[in-house]
C-alpha cells in the first residue's frame, strides 16, 4: 500500500484506487454515511448535506461532491456532524406529511429510517403539510407534501430516461418538483416507466395501487379470476420473504395466489413464446421486403409511448406484435369466451407502465380490456402479507395445465437482451445445444445499456442493437436518423430490463445480476429451450388461435400502436 496515495478516515488508512469522490472512499472504509440525493448512476447534486464530513482543519464539506486527494484526514462522526445531520432531519420532517402509517412507502422510506437512526426529536413548529396528490396517471402517483427536493426523480427522468416530464419549478421556499405548467401527470409527456419511483427516497412518487380492486374481484363469487405472472417477477419476489436473491419462487407464488382465490394461474412466458414466433416471422418478412427496417420490439409500453411522443417517424418500425402479456390474455379470453362466470384477468408484472398498456384501445375488445388489472411485484408482496401467508414456508404449486409449459426462451424475456436471444434461437438454422451457447455469446447478454452485434441469418448479415433505458434508446434512434443501419432493435425502458422494473423491490447492482442469473438458470433447466419446442404453443395455434392468429396476436391500425 503506497503511503503517498492514502486517505485517513476515522483513523483508518484507506488507499485511493480511482474513487471519484470522498463518499466512495468512506463507504470503502465500512462507514455507512447517510445520503438522500446521491446515486452512483446520476450526476452529483449535493443538496441534502447528510453526507457531510469534517477535515483536519475543521472544514465541513459534502462527501458526494468532494474529490479525494492523498493525505486527507477525514472524520465522519464528530459531535458537530451528528448535530448538523440531526438538525437537517428535524427540518425535513417539520415540512413533511405525517401519514407515515398509511404511506405506500412505509417501511421502505429513507426519511423514516434516518429519523429512527438519529433519534429525531422535533424542536421546530410543524408545518402540517396536507397531502397534495396527483393520481391522474394509471401508473404512478405524486404527492408533493412528501417531497424533500433531493432531485433524484428529476435527474432520473432527465439524465437516464431523457423524458423530461418533471423538473424543479419556482424558487426558495416555494420550490417544487413539477410537470410543465403544473399539468397532471396523465396530461404531461410522462411515459409511466416509474423510474422516478425507484429513485424517490420518501414516497413522493409511488406506484398506483390496484390491490383493493383485485381483492374485490377475488372475493366476488360471480367472477373467475385468472392470473398470469411475468418472467422477471419469479426471481425478485422472494427477496422480501428471506429467500436468496435470484431464487426462482414461481411455484410459491402460484400456491399463494390459489390460496388468495385465483381460479387459474398461468406463466406469461407462454405468451412470450408466442411473441417470439410472431416477431421472428415479422423480422424475416421485413428483411425480405426491405421495408420498415429496423424492426423495433413492442413488448415495453413505456418505450412505445416514448417513441410515439418523441420519434413518431419510427412508429411504422415498431412490431405489430402484442406484448407477451396481451398475447396470453387474448388467448385466455378466447378460451373462456363461453364461461358462465365473468372472466377477470389479473397480470402480475415487474412494470408500472403495464397499468397504462391495458387501457390502450388496441388491447380492448368491445371496449373492454383483455387484462382487467395489473399489479406489480411489490403489490403482490403486499397482498401476500395481508393474507397472512408465510411465503417462505408455503409448499410450491404448479401452474395450470391448460397453458402449463413454457420454453426457456420465454423466461429470459425478463432480462435485457432476452427477446433478441430468443428470436435468434428460433431463426438459427443450427438447432444444436452447442449453437445455443454460441448465440448466448453474441454480445447480447449483460447489463450494459447499449449492446450491439451482427449475426448471420442464412446469407444475410443482420445488425442488432439491444437497449435498456430510454436515454440509450434516444442515442440509437438519433444514429438511425443520421443514416446508421440496423435490422432489429430491442428496447426496454427500465435500465437493465424487466428485472429492474419499477414495480420490483429496489435492487442494487449485485441484486440485478442475481435476478438475471436466476432467469438464465431457469432457462438452462428447461426441457424446451426454443419457443417452437413448446408443445403448448403448437396446441394453441392448432386450437383457439386457428384462423385468428393475426386478429388475436397483433395490433391493427394505420399507425402501429395508436
C-alpha positions in Angstrom: 0.0 0.0 0.0 1.6 3.3 -1.1 1.6 5.9 1.7 1.5 8.6 -1.0 -2.0 7.5 -2.0 -3.7 7.2 1.4 -6.6 9.0 3.0 -7.2 8.7 6.7 -10.9 8.1 7.5 -11.8 7.9 11.2 -8.2 6.9 12.0 -8.2 4.1 9.3 -5.8 4.4 6.3 -7.7 3.9 3.0 -6.0 3.8 -0.4 -7.3 5.8 -3.3 -8.0 3.4 -6.2 -9.8 5.5 -8.7 -12.7 6.6 -6.4 -14.4 9.7 -7.9 -15.5 11.2 -4.6 -14.9 11.1 -0.9 -18.2 9.3 -0.3 -17.0 6.2 -2.2 -13.8 6.1 0.0 -15.9 6.5 3.2 -18.1 3.6 2.2 -15.0 1.6 1.2 -13.8 2.1 4.8 -17.0 0.5 6.0 -18.8 3.6 7.2 -22.5 3.8 6.2 -22.8 7.5 5.7 -26.5 8.6 5.1 -27.5 10.2 1.8 -30.7 11.3 0.2 -29.6 12.8 -3.1 -26.6 10.6 -4.1 -27.0 7.9 -6.7 -23.9 6.5 -8.5 -25.8 6.5 -11.8 -26.8 10.1 -11.6 -25.0 13.4 -11.7 -23.7 14.9 -8.4 -26.3 17.2 -6.8 -25.0 17.7 -3.2 -28.3 19.1 -2.0 -29.2 17.1 1.1 -26.0 17.6 3.0 -26.4 14.4 5.0 -23.1 13.1 3.9 -21.0 15.9 5.3 -17.6 15.2 6.7 -15.0 17.2 8.7 -11.4 17.6 7.7 -8.4 18.1 10.0 -8.8 21.9 9.7 -12.4 21.7 10.9 -13.9 22.5 7.4 -17.1 20.7 6.5 -18.0 19.5 3.0 -20.3 17.1 1.3 -18.6 13.8 0.7 -20.6 13.1 -2.5 -19.2 16.2 -4.3 -15.7 16.4 -2.7 -12.8 15.0 -4.7 -10.3 12.9 -2.6 -6.6 13.7 -2.5 -3.7 11.9 -0.9 -3.1 13.0 2.7 -6.7 13.9 3.6 -7.7 13.3 7.2 -11.4 12.8 7.5 -13.8 12.5 10.4 -17.3 11.3 9.7 -18.9 11.1 13.2 -17.9 14.1 15.2 -20.3 15.8 17.7 -20.6 18.7 15.3 -21.5 16.4 12.3 -24.1 14.5 14.3 -25.7 17.8 15.4 -25.9 19.0 11.8 -27.4 15.8 10.5 -30.0 15.6 13.2 -31.0 19.2 12.6 -31.3 18.6 8.8 -33.6 15.6 9.7 -35.7 17.8 12.0 -36.1 20.5 9.4 -37.1 17.9 6.7 -39.6 16.2 9.0 -41.1 19.6 10.1 -42.1 20.2 6.5 -43.2 16.6 5.7 -46.6 15.0 5.7 -47.4 12.9 8.8 -49.3 10.0 7.3 -46.4 7.5 7.6 -48.6 4.6 8.8 -50.7 4.9 5.7 -48.0 5.8 3.2 -47.2 3.4 0.3 -43.5 3.8 1.2 -44.0 2.9 4.9 -41.1 0.6 5.8 -39.2 1.4 2.7 -38.6 5.2 3.3 -35.2 6.7 3.8 -36.6 9.6 5.7 -38.3 7.2 8.1 -35.2 5.1 8.5 -32.9 8.1 9.2 -35.4 9.6 11.6 -35.2 6.4 13.7 -31.4 6.1 13.2 -30.8 9.7 14.5 -33.5 9.5 17.3 -35.0 12.7 16.0 -37.0 14.8 18.5 -38.8 17.6 16.6 -38.0 21.1 18.0 -39.4 23.2 15.3 -43.0 24.2 14.6 -44.7 21.6 12.5 -45.9 22.8 9.1 -48.6 20.1 9.0 -48.4 19.6 5.2 -51.6 18.4 3.8 -51.4 15.7 1.0 -51.1 17.2 -2.5 -51.8 14.1 -4.6 -51.8 13.8 -8.3 -53.3 10.4 -9.1 -54.2 11.2 -12.7 -51.8 8.6 -14.1 -52.7 4.9 -14.1 -49.1 4.1 -13.4 -47.7 6.4 -10.6 -48.9 8.8 -8.0 -47.2 12.0 -6.9 -47.6 13.6 -3.5 -45.8 17.0 -3.3 -46.2 17.1 0.5 -43.7 14.2 0.8 -41.1 15.7 -1.4 -37.8 16.8 0.2 -36.4 18.3 -3.0 -33.5 15.8 -3.2 -33.7 16.0 -7.0 -33.3 12.2 -7.5 -36.5 11.9 -9.6 -35.7 15.0 -11.7 -32.2 13.7 -12.6 -33.5 10.2 -13.2 -36.2 11.5 -15.6 -33.9 13.9 -17.4 -30.5 12.2 -17.4 -31.2 8.5 -17.6 -34.6 8.3 -19.2 -34.3 11.7 -21.1 -38.1 12.0 -20.9 -38.1 15.4 -19.1 -41.6 15.1 -17.7 -40.6 16.7 -14.4 -38.2 19.4 -13.2 -37.8 22.0 -10.4 -40.2 24.9 -10.5 -40.2 28.2 -8.6 -37.5 29.3 -6.1 -36.6 29.3 -2.4 -39.3 28.0 0.0 -41.8 27.8 -2.9 -39.7 25.4 -4.9 -41.4 22.2 -6.0 -40.9 19.3 -8.4 -43.5 19.8 -11.1 -44.5 18.9 -14.6 -44.5 21.7 -17.2 -47.1 24.3 -16.2 -48.0 22.0 -13.3 -50.3 19.9 -15.5 -51.4 16.5 -14.2 -49.0 13.6 -14.9 -51.5 12.0 -17.2 -51.5 15.1 -19.4 -47.7 15.5 -19.4 -45.2 13.7 -21.5 -44.6 11.1 -18.7 -44.4 7.6 -20.2 -45.2 5.7 -17.0 -41.8 4.0 -16.7 -41.8 4.5 -13.0 -38.1 5.1 -12.6 -38.9 8.2 -10.6 -40.5 5.8 -8.0 -37.3 3.8 -8.0 -35.2 7.0 -7.3 -37.5 8.6 -4.8 -36.4 8.1 -1.1 -39.5 9.4 0.6 -42.7 8.3 -1.1 -43.3 11.5 -3.1 -43.6 9.2 -6.1 -45.3 5.8 -5.6 -46.9 3.1 -7.7 -50.6 3.5 -8.4 -52.0 0.7 -6.2 -54.7 -1.7 -7.5 -54.7 -4.3 -4.7 -58.1 -3.2 -3.3 -59.8 -3.8 -6.7 -58.0 -7.2 -7.1 -59.1 -8.3 -3.6 -62.7 -7.3 -4.5 -62.5 -9.3 -7.8 -61.1 -12.3 -5.9 -63.9 -12.1 -3.3 -66.8 -12.0 -5.8 -68.3 -15.5 -6.3 -69.6 -14.5 -9.8 -66.0 -14.0 -11.0 -63.5 -16.4 -12.4 -60.2 -14.7 -11.7 -57.3 -15.8 -13.9 -53.8 -14.6 -13.1 -50.7 -14.6 -15.2 -47.1 -13.9 -13.9 -44.3 -12.3 -15.8 -40.9 -13.9 -16.0 -38.9 -11.3 -14.0 -41.3 -11.5 -11.0 -40.3 -15.0 -10.0 -36.7 -14.0 -9.3 -37.4 -10.9 -7.3 -40.4 -11.6 -5.1 -38.6 -13.9 -2.7 -36.1 -11.2 -1.6 -38.8 -9.7 0.7 -39.5 -13.1 2.4 -36.0 -14.1 3.3 -35.4 -16.2 0.1 -32.0 -15.8 -1.5 -31.7 -13.2 -4.3 -32.4 -14.5 -7.7 -34.1 -17.7 -6.4 -37.0 -18.8 -8.6 -40.1 -18.5 -6.5 -42.7 -19.2 -9.2 -44.2 -22.3 -7.5 -44.7 -20.4 -4.2 -46.4 -17.6 -6.0 -48.8 -20.0 -7.7 -49.6 -21.6 -4.3 -50.1 -18.2 -2.7 -52.4 -16.9 -5.4 -54.5 -20.1 -5.3 -54.9 -19.6 -1.5 -56.0 -16.0 -2.2 -58.8 -17.1 -4.5 -57.3 -17.3 -8.1 -59.2 -19.8 -10.2 -56.3 -20.3 -12.6 -52.6 -19.2 -12.6 -50.5 -19.0 -15.8 -47.0 -18.1 -16.8 -46.6 -15.1 -19.1 -43.6 -16.9 -20.5 -46.0 -18.9 -22.6 -47.2 -15.6 -24.2 -43.5 -14.8 -24.7 -43.1 -18.0 -26.7 -46.0 -16.8 -29.0 -44.3 -13.4 -29.3 -41.0 -15.0 -30.3 -42.6 -16.9 -33.2 -44.7 -13.9 -34.4 -41.9 -11.4 -34.1 -39.3 -13.6 -35.8 -41.6 -14.2 -38.7 -42.2 -10.4 -38.9 -38.5 -9.8 -39.0 -38.0 -12.2 -41.8 -40.9 -10.7 -43.8 -39.5 -7.2 -43.4 -36.0 -8.2 -44.3 -37.2 -10.0 -47.5 -39.4 -7.0 -48.4 -36.8 -4.5 -47.4 -39.4 -2.3 -45.7 -39.8 -0.7 -42.3 -36.4 -1.7 -41.0 -35.2 -1.8 -38.4 -37.9 -3.8 -36.7 -38.2 -2.5 -33.2 -39.7 -4.6 -30.4 -43.1 -3.7 -28.9 -43.1 -5.5 -25.5 -42.4 -2.4 -23.4 -45.3 0.0 -23.2 -43.2 2.9 -21.8 -40.9 2.6 -24.7 -43.8 2.5 -27.2 -45.3 5.7 -25.7 -41.8 7.4 -25.6 -41.4 6.6 -29.3 -44.9 7.9 -30.2 -44.3 11.2 -28.5 -40.6 11.7 -29.4 -40.0 9.8 -32.6 -43.3 9.4 -34.4 -41.3 8.7 -37.7 -40.4 5.3 -36.2 -43.9 4.2 -35.5 -44.1 2.1 -38.7 -40.9 0.3 -37.4 -42.5 -0.9 -34.2 -43.5 -4.5 -34.3 -47.2 -5.1 -34.7 -46.9 -8.0 -32.2 -48.7 -7.6 -28.9 -46.7 -7.9 -25.8 -46.5 -11.4 -24.2 -49.0 -10.3 -21.5 -51.5 -9.2 -24.1 -51.0 -12.2 -26.3 -51.6 -14.6 -23.5 -54.6 -12.5 -22.3 -56.1 -12.7 -25.8 -55.7 -16.5 -25.8 -57.2 -16.9 -22.3 -60.1 -14.7 -23.1 -60.9 -16.6 -26.3 -60.5 -19.9 -24.4 -63.0 -18.8 -21.8 -65.5 -16.9 -24.0 -68.3 -19.3 -23.1 -67.7 -19.2 -19.4 -70.8 -18.8 -17.2 -68.8 -16.6 -14.8 -67.3 -13.2 -15.5 -63.7 -13.6 -16.5 -61.4 -11.2 -14.7 -57.8 -11.3 -15.8 -55.0 -10.0 -13.5 -51.4 -9.7 -14.6 -48.5 -9.6 -12.1 -45.8 -7.5 -13.7 -42.4 -6.0 -12.8 -43.6 -2.9 -14.6 -45.6 0.2 -13.8 -46.3 1.1 -17.5 -48.3 -2.1 -17.9 -51.0 -0.4 -15.9 -51.2 2.1 -18.8 -50.9 -0.5 -21.5 -54.1 -2.3 -20.6 -56.1 0.9 -21.1 -54.9 1.4 -24.7 -57.7 0.9 -27.3 -55.8 -1.7 -29.3 -55.9 -4.0 -26.3 -59.6 -3.8 -25.9 -62.4 -5.9 -27.4 -65.8 -4.4 -27.5 -64.5 -1.6 -25.4 -63.3 -4.0 -22.6 -59.6 -4.6 -21.9 -58.4 -8.1 -22.2 -56.5 -7.6 -19.0 -58.6 -6.1 -16.2 -55.9 -5.3 -13.6 -52.1 -5.1 -13.5 -50.4 -5.4 -10.1 -46.7 -5.1 -9.6 -44.3 -7.4 -7.7 -44.4 -5.0 -4.8 -48.2 -5.0 -4.8 -48.4 -8.8 -4.8 -45.9 -8.8 -1.9 -48.4 -6.5 0.0 -51.3 -8.8 -0.8 -49.4 -11.9 0.4 -48.6 -10.2 3.6 -52.2 -9.1 4.0 -53.4 -12.6 3.5 -51.1 -13.8 6.3 -49.4 -16.3 4.1 -45.9 -17.4 5.3 -44.4 -17.2 1.8 -41.0 -18.8 2.8 -42.8 -21.9 4.2 -45.6 -22.4 1.7 -45.4 -25.5 -0.5 -44.8 -24.8 -4.2 -47.6 -25.5 -6.7 -47.7 -25.9 -10.5 -49.2 -23.5 -13.0 -52.4 -24.7 -14.6 -52.1 -27.4 -17.2 -54.0 -25.7 -20.0 -51.0 -23.5 -20.7 -48.7 -25.3 -18.4 -45.5 -25.5 -20.5 -43.1 -22.7 -21.4 -39.7 -22.7 -23.0 -36.5 -21.2 -21.6 -36.6 -18.7 -24.4 -39.9 -17.3 -23.0 -38.4 -17.0 -19.5 -35.4 -14.9 -20.5 -37.7 -12.1 -21.8 -37.3 -10.7 -18.2 -33.7 -9.6 -18.8 -32.3 -7.1 -21.3 -31.2 -9.0 -24.4 -33.6 -11.9 -23.7 -36.0 -11.0 -26.5 -33.2 -10.9 -29.1 -31.6 -14.1 -27.9 -35.0 -15.9 -28.0 -35.6 -14.7 -31.6 -32.2 -15.7 -32.7 -32.6 -19.2 -31.2 -35.8 -19.6 -33.3 -34.3 -18.3 -36.5 -31.0 -20.2 -36.3 -30.5 -23.0 -38.8 -28.3 -24.9 -36.4 -30.6 -26.1 -33.6 -27.8 -27.9 -31.6 -27.1 -27.3 -27.9 -23.6 -26.0 -28.9 -25.2 -23.3 -31.1 -27.3 -22.2 -28.1 -24.1 -21.4 -26.3 -22.8 -19.5 -29.4 -25.9 -17.4 -29.6 -25.5 -16.5 -25.9 -22.0 -15.3 -26.6 -23.1 -12.9 -29.4 -22.8 -9.9 -27.1 -26.4 -9.6 -26.2 -26.2 -10.7 -22.6 -25.1 -8.4 -19.8 -26.5 -5.3 -18.2 -24.8 -2.6 -20.4 -27.3 0.0 -21.6 -26.3 -0.4 -25.2 -25.2 -3.7 -26.8 -24.6 -4.1 -30.5 -23.9 -7.2 -32.5 -24.0 -8.6 -36.0 -25.2 -12.1 -36.8 -25.7 -14.1 -40.0 -29.1 -15.4 -40.8 -28.6 -17.5 -43.9 -26.6 -15.4 -46.3 -27.9 -12.1 -44.8 -25.9 -10.1 -42.3 -28.3 -8.8 -39.6 -27.2 -5.9 -37.4 -28.8 -5.8 -33.9 -28.9 -3.3 -31.1 -30.1 -4.2 -27.6 -31.1 -1.2 -25.4 -32.2 -0.6 -21.9 -33.0 2.8 -20.5 -34.8 5.4 -22.7 -31.8 7.6 -22.8 -30.0 4.9 -24.6 -32.9 4.3 -27.0 -32.7 8.0 -27.9 -29.0 7.7 -28.7 -29.5 4.8 -31.1 -32.6 6.4 -32.8 -30.6 9.5 -33.4 -27.9 7.4 -35.0 -30.5 5.8 -37.2 -31.9 9.2 -38.2 -28.3 10.1 -39.2 -28.0 7.1 -41.5 -26.9 4.2 -39.3 -28.4 0.9 -40.5 -29.9 -1.7 -38.1 -32.2 -4.6 -38.8 -33.5 -5.4 -35.3 -33.6 -3.2 -32.2 -34.8 -4.4 -28.8 -35.8 -1.7 -26.3 -36.7 -1.9 -22.6 -37.4 1.4 -20.8 -36.0 0.3 -17.5 -32.2 0.2 -17.1 -31.2 -3.5 -17.0 -34.6 -4.6 -18.3 -37.6 -6.0 -16.5 -35.5 -7.5 -13.6 -35.1 -3.8 -12.6 -38.6 -2.8 -13.4 -40.1 0.0 -11.3 -42.6 -2.5 -9.9 -39.9 -4.7 -8.5 -38.3 -4.4 -5.0 -35.5 -1.9 -5.0 -32.3 -3.6 -6.4 -28.6 -2.9 -6.0 -26.3 -3.8 -8.9 -25.5 -7.2 -7.3 -29.2 -7.9 -6.9 -29.9 -7.2 -10.5 -27.1 -9.6 -11.5 -28.5 -12.3 -9.2 -32.0 -11.9 -10.8 -30.6 -12.2 -14.3 -28.7 -15.3 -13.3 -31.9 -16.7 -11.8 -33.7 -16.3 -15.2 -30.8 -17.9 -17.1 -30.7 -20.8 -14.7 -34.5 -21.3 -15.2 -33.8 -21.3 -19.0 -31.0 -23.8 -18.6 -33.2 -26.1 -16.6 -36.0 -26.1 -19.2 -36.7 -29.2 -21.3 -37.5 -26.8 -24.2 -35.0 -24.0 -24.9 -36.7 -22.7 -28.0 -40.2 -21.3 -28.4 -41.1 -23.6 -31.2 -40.2 -26.6 -29.0 -43.0 -25.7 -26.5 -45.8 -28.3 -27.2 -48.4 -26.0 -25.7 -47.7 -23.3 -28.4 -48.5 -25.8 -31.2 -51.7 -26.7 -29.4 -52.7 -23.1 -29.1 -52.1 -22.4 -32.8 -54.0 -25.6 -33.8 -56.8 -24.8 -31.4 -58.0 -21.5 -30.1 -55.8 -19.4 -32.5 -56.6 -21.3 -35.6 -57.6 -18.8 -38.3 -57.4 -15.9 -35.8 -53.7 -15.6 -35.3 -53.4 -12.1 -36.7 -56.5 -10.8 -35.1 -55.6 -12.0 -31.6 -51.8 -11.6 -31.6 -51.2 -8.4 -33.4 -52.4 -4.8 -33.2 -54.3 -3.3 -36.2 -54.2 0.4 -37.2 -52.7 2.8 -39.7 -50.1 3.8 -37.1 -48.9 0.6 -35.4 -49.7 1.5 -31.8 -52.1 4.4 -31.9 
